[in-house]
Amino acid sequence: MRQVITTANLIISANGGTTAAGSSIGLTTEEDRRRFHQLRAKSDLILIGGNTARREPYKRTPIPLYILTHGKVRLQPKNQLVKQFMMPVADLIAEIASNFPPIDSKLPINLLVEAGPKLLLQMVEQGLIDNLYLTTNLEKDGENKIAVDKLTGSFNLISSEKIDSCQFEYYKRLA
């Protein structure tokens, strides 16, 4: 069984919303997108929930995409790198550790969690997130709010940087 390092990435609005007009795209900036793609480049696979799959553009991904959902999600056109799972999230992490195709069986698996607030908070509460990258767009308000204190409460703030209209924060899970 390989080690799985979980890194979550989330953008929120000034009022804690995770979406604007139903999608996180309305909150992003050029710098946020650059950092987002840097995280993806360091990852082996992406995990999202069913709601994120239905609302966000996951028709193509550069790495495998795992969807944790209660019902089938149809992506059009079909993403050839998608696998869907219906199980508890901790069981899915164990499945990844045991069965994700190894590049090198000694290297950890870098799992990027791009889930919405419901799945992300569930994973945080279960201690399943190791690293958290949180971007706050200070100029926009949104809907689908998340309790930021619940999200970050079990993490140490490692770095914080303000660039233009965004605050970029990096957290590591408390030991």
C-alpha atoms as an extended CHARMM CRD file, in Angstrom:
* protein
*
       175  EXT
         1         1  MET       CA              0.0000000000        0.0000000000        0.0000000000  PROA      1               0.0000000000
         2         2  ARG       CA              1.4050000000        3.3880000000       -1.0370000000  PROA      2               0.0000000000
         3         3  GLN       CA              1.1990000000        6.6040000000        0.9320000000  PROA      3               0.0000000000
         4         4  VAL       CA             -1.4170000000        9.0730000000       -0.3310000000  PROA      4               0.0000000000
         5         5  ILE       CA             -0.6700000000       12.7720000000        0.1920000000  PROA      5               0.0000000000
         6         6  THR       CA             -3.8820000000       14.7660000000       -0.1060000000  PROA      6               0.0000000000
         7         7  THR       CA             -3.7940000000       18.4040000000       -1.1320000000  PROA      7               0.0000000000
         8         8  ALA       CA             -6.9770000000       20.4390000000       -1.3610000000  PROA      8               0.0000000000
         9         9  ASN       CA             -7.3590000000       23.5730000000       -3.4400000000  PROA      9               0.0000000000
        10        10  LEU       CA            -10.2910000000       25.9420000000       -2.9790000000  PROA      10              0.0000000000
        11        11  ILE       CA            -11.1740000000       29.4810000000       -3.9610000000  PROA      11              0.0000000000
        12        12  ILE       CA            -13.7060000000       31.4480000000       -1.9710000000  PROA      12              0.0000000000
        13        13  SER       CA            -15.2440000000       34.8820000000       -2.2120000000  PROA      13              0.0000000000
        14        14  ALA       CA            -14.8960000000       37.7110000000        0.3090000000  PROA      14              0.0000000000
        15        15  ASN       CA            -18.0780000000       36.4970000000        2.0490000000  PROA      15              0.0000000000
        16        16  GLY       CA            -17.0060000000       32.8100000000        2.0960000000  PROA      16              0.0000000000
        17        17  GLY       CA            -18.9130000000       31.7490000000       -1.0260000000  PROA      17              0.0000000000
        18        18  THR       CA            -17.4370000000       28.8980000000       -3.0530000000  PROA      18              0.0000000000
        19        19  THR       CA            -19.2470000000       29.8180000000       -6.2740000000  PROA      19              0.0000000000
        20        20  ALA       CA            -20.4110000000       32.8490000000       -8.2320000000  PROA      20              0.0000000000
        21        21  ALA       CA            -23.3250000000       32.2330000000      -10.5910000000  PROA      21              0.0000000000
        22        22  GLY       CA            -23.1210000000       28.5110000000       -9.7760000000  PROA      22              0.0000000000
        23        23  SER       CA            -19.4240000000       27.9420000000      -10.5680000000  PROA      23              0.0000000000
        24        24  SER       CA            -16.0280000000       28.6450000000       -9.0220000000  PROA      24              0.0000000000
        25        25  ILE       CA            -14.9000000000       30.0690000000      -12.3780000000  PROA      25              0.0000000000
        26        26  GLY       CA            -16.6090000000       33.3560000000      -11.5090000000  PROA      26              0.0000000000
        27        27  LEU       CA            -14.2210000000       33.8000000000       -8.5640000000  PROA      27              0.0000000000
        28        28  THR       CA            -10.9040000000       32.9820000000      -10.2080000000  PROA      28              0.0000000000
        29        29  THR       CA             -8.2130000000       35.3760000000      -11.3320000000  PROA      29              0.0000000000
        30        30  GLU       CA             -5.2320000000       34.9380000000      -13.6310000000  PROA      30              0.0000000000
        31        31  GLU       CA             -2.8690000000       34.3980000000      -10.6700000000  PROA      31              0.0000000000
        32        32  ASP       CA             -5.2470000000       31.8880000000       -9.0740000000  PROA      32              0.0000000000
        33        33  ARG       CA             -5.4300000000       29.9170000000      -12.3380000000  PROA      33              0.0000000000
        34        34  ARG       CA             -1.6150000000       29.9140000000      -12.6160000000  PROA      34              0.0000000000
        35        35  ARG       CA             -1.2790000000       28.4920000000       -9.0960000000  PROA      35              0.0000000000
        36        36  PHE       CA             -4.0970000000       26.0190000000       -9.7450000000  PROA      36              0.0000000000
        37        37  HSD       CA             -2.2480000000       24.6230000000      -12.7780000000  PROA      37              0.0000000000
        38        38  GLN       CA              1.0040000000       24.4110000000      -10.7890000000  PROA      38              0.0000000000
        39        39  LEU       CA             -0.7570000000       22.2130000000       -8.2230000000  PROA      39              0.0000000000
        40        40  ARG       CA             -2.1950000000       20.0050000000      -10.9550000000  PROA      40              0.0000000000
        41        41  ALA       CA              1.2550000000       19.6150000000      -12.5170000000  PROA      41              0.0000000000
        42        42  LYS       CA              2.5350000000       18.1560000000       -9.2110000000  PROA      42              0.0000000000
        43        43  SER       CA             -0.4190000000       15.7710000000       -8.7910000000  PROA      43              0.0000000000
        44        44  ASP       CA             -1.0550000000       12.2010000000       -9.8780000000  PROA      44              0.0000000000
        45        45  LEU       CA             -4.8550000000       12.3620000000       -9.8530000000  PROA      45              0.0000000000
        46        46  ILE       CA             -7.7920000000       14.6530000000       -9.0500000000  PROA      46              0.0000000000
        47        47  LEU       CA            -10.7140000000       13.8990000000       -6.7310000000  PROA      47              0.0000000000
        48        48  ILE       CA            -14.0370000000       15.7350000000       -6.9680000000  PROA      48              0.0000000000
        49        49  GLY       CA            -17.5770000000       15.1040000000       -5.7780000000  PROA      49              0.0000000000
        50        50  GLY       CA            -20.6520000000       14.6170000000       -7.9180000000  PROA      50              0.0000000000
        51        51  ASN       CA            -21.9090000000       18.1970000000       -7.5130000000  PROA      51              0.0000000000
        52        52  THR       CA            -18.5580000000       19.5890000000       -8.6580000000  PROA      52              0.0000000000
        53        53  ALA       CA            -18.6260000000       17.2250000000      -11.6530000000  PROA      53              0.0000000000
        54        54  ARG       CA            -22.0580000000       18.4990000000      -12.6370000000  PROA      54              0.0000000000
        55        55  ARG       CA            -21.2220000000       22.2140000000      -12.2700000000  PROA      55              0.0000000000
        56        56  GLU       CA            -17.5900000000       22.5930000000      -13.3380000000  PROA      56              0.0000000000
        57        57  PRO       CA            -15.8600000000       21.9570000000      -16.6920000000  PROA      57              0.0000000000
        58        58  TYR       CA            -14.2210000000       18.5530000000      -16.2140000000  PROA      58              0.0000000000
        59        59  LYS       CA            -14.6630000000       17.3370000000      -19.7920000000  PROA      59              0.0000000000
        60        60  ARG       CA            -10.8800000000       16.9980000000      -20.1390000000  PROA      60              0.0000000000
        61        61  THR       CA             -8.2150000000       16.6540000000      -17.4740000000  PROA      61              0.0000000000
        62        62  PRO       CA             -4.4410000000       16.1850000000      -17.8250000000  PROA      62              0.0000000000
        63        63  ILE       CA             -4.4150000000       13.4350000000      -15.1740000000  PROA      63              0.0000000000
        64        64  PRO       CA             -6.9400000000       10.8260000000      -13.9830000000  PROA      64              0.0000000000
        65        65  LEU       CA            -10.1460000000       12.2110000000      -12.4540000000  PROA      65              0.0000000000
        66        66  TYR       CA            -11.9560000000       10.3150000000       -9.6930000000  PROA      66              0.0000000000
        67        67  ILE       CA            -15.5350000000       11.3140000000       -8.9300000000  PROA      67              0.0000000000
        68        68  LEU       CA            -16.9990000000       10.3500000000       -5.5600000000  PROA      68              0.0000000000
        69        69  THR       CA            -20.7660000000       10.4510000000       -5.9580000000  PROA      69              0.0000000000
        70        70  HSD       CA            -24.0770000000        8.9420000000       -4.8700000000  PROA      70              0.0000000000
        71        71  GLY       CA            -25.2780000000        8.5620000000       -8.4840000000  PROA      71              0.0000000000
        72        72  LYS       CA            -23.8370000000        8.3910000000      -11.9820000000  PROA      72              0.0000000000
        73        73  VAL       CA            -22.4770000000       11.6270000000      -13.4580000000  PROA      73              0.0000000000
        74        74  ARG       CA            -22.3840000000       12.0600000000      -17.2220000000  PROA      74              0.0000000000
        75        75  LEU       CA            -19.6410000000       14.2750000000      -18.6220000000  PROA      75              0.0000000000
        76        76  GLN       CA            -20.1080000000       15.2930000000      -22.2720000000  PROA      76              0.0000000000
        77        77  PRO       CA            -17.9740000000       14.6170000000      -24.1740000000  PROA      77              0.0000000000
        78        78  LYS       CA            -16.8880000000       11.7310000000      -22.0170000000  PROA      78              0.0000000000
        79        79  ASN       CA            -13.5830000000       12.2550000000      -20.2050000000  PROA      79              0.0000000000
        80        80  GLN       CA            -11.5170000000        9.1270000000      -20.8980000000  PROA      80              0.0000000000
        81        81  LEU       CA             -9.5900000000        9.5680000000      -17.6220000000  PROA      81              0.0000000000
        82        82  VAL       CA            -12.6740000000        9.4520000000      -15.3460000000  PROA      82              0.0000000000
        83        83  LYS       CA            -13.5620000000        6.7720000000      -12.8270000000  PROA      83              0.0000000000
        84        84  GLN       CA            -16.6230000000        7.0520000000      -10.6160000000  PROA      84              0.0000000000
        85        85  PHE       CA            -16.9100000000        5.6420000000       -7.1090000000  PROA      85              0.0000000000
        86        86  MET       CA            -19.7850000000        5.2010000000       -4.6660000000  PROA      86              0.0000000000
        87        87  MET       CA            -18.2130000000        4.5310000000       -1.2600000000  PROA      87              0.0000000000
        88        88  PRO       CA            -17.1520000000        6.3850000000        1.8890000000  PROA      88              0.0000000000
        89        89  VAL       CA            -14.3320000000        8.8340000000        1.1590000000  PROA      89              0.0000000000
        90        90  ALA       CA            -11.9090000000        7.1210000000        3.5770000000  PROA      90              0.0000000000
        91        91  ASP       CA            -12.4780000000        3.8510000000        1.6950000000  PROA      91              0.0000000000
        92        92  LEU       CA            -11.7110000000        5.6120000000       -1.5880000000  PROA      92              0.0000000000
        93        93  ILE       CA             -8.4050000000        6.9160000000       -0.1950000000  PROA      93              0.0000000000
        94        94  ALA       CA             -7.5570000000        3.3320000000        0.8360000000  PROA      94              0.0000000000
        95        95  GLU       CA             -8.5540000000        2.1280000000       -2.6610000000  PROA      95              0.0000000000
        96        96  ILE       CA             -6.2190000000        4.7080000000       -4.2090000000  PROA      96              0.0000000000
        97        97  ALA       CA             -3.3690000000        3.6840000000       -1.8720000000  PROA      97              0.0000000000
        98        98  SER       CA             -3.8120000000        0.0180000000       -2.8090000000  PROA      98              0.0000000000
        99        99  ASN       CA             -4.6780000000        0.1290000000       -6.4970000000  PROA      99              0.0000000000
       100       100  PHE       CA             -3.6090000000        3.3820000000       -8.1820000000  PROA      100             0.0000000000
       101       101  PRO       CA             -1.2070000000        2.5100000000      -11.0130000000  PROA      101             0.0000000000
       102       102  PRO       CA              2.3340000000        2.9800000000       -9.7290000000  PROA      102             0.0000000000
       103       103  ILE       CA              4.9530000000        4.9940000000      -11.5270000000  PROA      103             0.0000000000
       104       104  ASP       CA              7.2700000000        3.9390000000       -8.7270000000  PROA      104             0.0000000000
       105       105  SER       CA              5.7580000000        1.9010000000       -5.9060000000  PROA      105             0.0000000000
       106       106  LYS       CA              8.0170000000        3.6540000000       -3.3870000000  PROA      106             0.0000000000
       107       107  LEU       CA              6.7770000000        7.1450000000       -4.2630000000  PROA      107             0.0000000000
       108       108  PRO       CA              3.6920000000        8.6020000000       -2.5860000000  PROA      108             0.0000000000
       109       109  ILE       CA              0.5440000000        9.2740000000       -4.5910000000  PROA      109             0.0000000000
       110       110  ASN       CA             -0.2390000000       12.9960000000       -4.8190000000  PROA      110             0.0000000000
       111       111  LEU       CA             -4.0130000000       13.3870000000       -4.7270000000  PROA      111             0.0000000000
       112       112  LEU       CA             -5.4090000000       16.8350000000       -5.5670000000  PROA      112             0.0000000000
       113       113  VAL       CA             -8.8540000000       17.4270000000       -4.0600000000  PROA      113             0.0000000000
       114       114  GLU       CA            -10.8620000000       19.9690000000       -6.0650000000  PROA      114             0.0000000000
       115       115  ALA       CA            -14.1200000000       19.1900000000       -4.2890000000  PROA      115             0.0000000000
       116       116  GLY       CA            -16.8420000000       21.5630000000       -3.1990000000  PROA      116             0.0000000000
       117       117  PRO       CA            -17.5570000000       22.5510000000        0.3960000000  PROA      117             0.0000000000
       118       118  LYS       CA            -19.5870000000       19.5040000000        1.4450000000  PROA      118             0.0000000000
       119       119  LEU       CA            -17.0370000000       16.8410000000        0.4800000000  PROA      119             0.0000000000
       120       120  LEU       CA            -14.0580000000       19.0130000000        1.4280000000  PROA      120             0.0000000000
       121       121  LEU       CA            -15.3720000000       19.6740000000        4.9580000000  PROA      121             0.0000000000
       122       122  GLN       CA            -16.1570000000       15.9670000000        5.3510000000  PROA      122             0.0000000000
       123       123  MET       CA            -12.5720000000       15.1030000000        4.4060000000  PROA      123             0.0000000000
       124       124  VAL       CA            -11.1570000000       17.7590000000        6.7580000000  PROA      124             0.0000000000
       125       125  GLU       CA            -13.3130000000       16.4870000000        9.6460000000  PROA      125             0.0000000000
       126       126  GLN       CA            -12.0290000000       12.9350000000        9.0160000000  PROA      126             0.0000000000
       127       127  GLY       CA             -8.3890000000       14.1110000000        8.9300000000  PROA      127             0.0000000000
       128       128  LEU       CA             -8.0090000000       13.1420000000        5.2750000000  PROA      128             0.0000000000
       129       129  ILE       CA             -6.5020000000       16.4190000000        3.9890000000  PROA      129             0.0000000000
       130       130  ASP       CA             -2.7580000000       16.9590000000        4.4820000000  PROA      130             0.0000000000
       131       131  ASN       CA             -2.3110000000       20.3080000000        2.7010000000  PROA      131             0.0000000000
       132       132  LEU       CA             -4.7940000000       23.0810000000        1.9860000000  PROA      132             0.0000000000
       133       133  TYR       CA             -4.3910000000       25.9070000000       -0.5200000000  PROA      133             0.0000000000
       134       134  LEU       CA             -7.0650000000       28.5290000000        0.0660000000  PROA      134             0.0000000000
       135       135  THR       CA             -7.5010000000       31.5320000000       -2.2210000000  PROA      135             0.0000000000
       136       136  THR       CA             -9.8240000000       34.3380000000       -1.1640000000  PROA      136             0.0000000000
       137       137  ASN       CA            -11.0380000000       36.7360000000       -3.8440000000  PROA      137             0.0000000000
       138       138  LEU       CA            -11.3260000000       39.8940000000       -1.7440000000  PROA      138             0.0000000000
       139       139  GLU       CA            -13.3850000000       41.8110000000       -4.3180000000  PROA      139             0.0000000000
       140       140  LYS       CA            -16.2140000000       39.3790000000       -5.0680000000  PROA      140             0.0000000000
       141       141  ASP       CA            -19.0900000000       37.9340000000       -3.1060000000  PROA      141             0.0000000000
       142       142  GLY       CA            -20.5240000000       34.5180000000       -3.8540000000  PROA      142             0.0000000000
       143       143  GLU       CA            -22.9830000000       31.8390000000       -2.8460000000  PROA      143             0.0000000000
       144       144  ASN       CA            -22.6760000000       28.2820000000       -1.5270000000  PROA      144             0.0000000000
       145       145  LYS       CA            -20.7700000000       29.4790000000        1.5370000000  PROA      145             0.0000000000
       146       146  ILE       CA            -18.2730000000       27.4670000000        3.5460000000  PROA      146             0.0000000000
       147       147  ALA       CA            -17.3910000000       27.9410000000        7.2160000000  PROA      147             0.0000000000
       148       148  VAL       CA            -13.7560000000       28.9780000000        6.8450000000  PROA      148             0.0000000000
       149       149  ASP       CA            -13.0200000000       28.4450000000       10.5530000000  PROA      149             0.0000000000
       150       150  LYS       CA            -14.2180000000       24.8100000000       10.2640000000  PROA      150             0.0000000000
       151       151  LEU       CA            -12.1760000000       24.3830000000        7.1070000000  PROA      151             0.0000000000
       152       152  THR       CA             -8.8990000000       25.7460000000        8.5210000000  PROA      152             0.0000000000
       153       153  GLY       CA             -9.3010000000       24.9270000000       12.2200000000  PROA      153             0.0000000000
       154       154  SER       CA             -7.2390000000       21.7270000000       12.1320000000  PROA      154             0.0000000000
       155       155  PHE       CA             -4.4060000000       23.2740000000       10.1010000000  PROA      155             0.0000000000
       156       156  ASN       CA             -1.3740000000       25.4950000000       10.6770000000  PROA      156             0.0000000000
       157       157  LEU       CA             -1.0630000000       28.5190000000        8.4310000000  PROA      157             0.0000000000
       158       158  ILE       CA              2.3100000000       28.1720000000        6.6850000000  PROA      158             0.0000000000
       159       159  SER       CA              2.2140000000       31.1220000000        4.2990000000  PROA      159             0.0000000000
       160       160  SER       CA             -0.0140000000       33.9910000000        3.2620000000  PROA      160             0.0000000000
       161       161  GLU       CA              0.4270000000       36.3500000000        0.3280000000  PROA      161             0.0000000000
       162       162  LYS       CA             -1.7720000000       39.0620000000       -1.1440000000  PROA      162             0.0000000000
       163       163  ILE       CA             -1.5350000000       39.6080000000       -4.8960000000  PROA      163             0.0000000000
       164       164  ASP       CA             -3.9090000000       42.0930000000       -6.4980000000  PROA      164             0.0000000000
       165       165  SER       CA             -7.4550000000       41.1560000000       -5.4170000000  PROA      165             0.0000000000
       166       166  CYS       CA             -6.6050000000       37.7560000000       -3.9020000000  PROA      166             0.0000000000
       167       167  GLN       CA             -5.2300000000       36.4260000000       -0.6410000000  PROA      167             0.0000000000
       168       168  PHE       CA             -3.3290000000       33.1440000000       -1.1350000000  PROA      168             0.0000000000
       169       169  GLU       CA             -2.9120000000       30.9630000000        1.9530000000  PROA      169             0.0000000000
       170       170  TYR       CA             -1.1880000000       27.6230000000        2.4070000000  PROA      170             0.0000000000
       171       171  TYR       CA             -1.9920000000       25.3820000000        5.3930000000  PROA      171             0.0000000000
       172       172  LYS       CA             -0.6000000000       22.0670000000        6.6720000000  PROA      172             0.0000000000
       173       173  ARG       CA             -2.6220000000       19.7030000000        8.8470000000  PROA      173             0.0000000000
       174       174  LEU       CA             -1.7440000000       19.8390000000       12.5560000000  PROA      174             0.0000000000
       175       175  ALA       CA              0.4240000000       16.9100000000       13.5850000000  PROA      175             0.0000000000
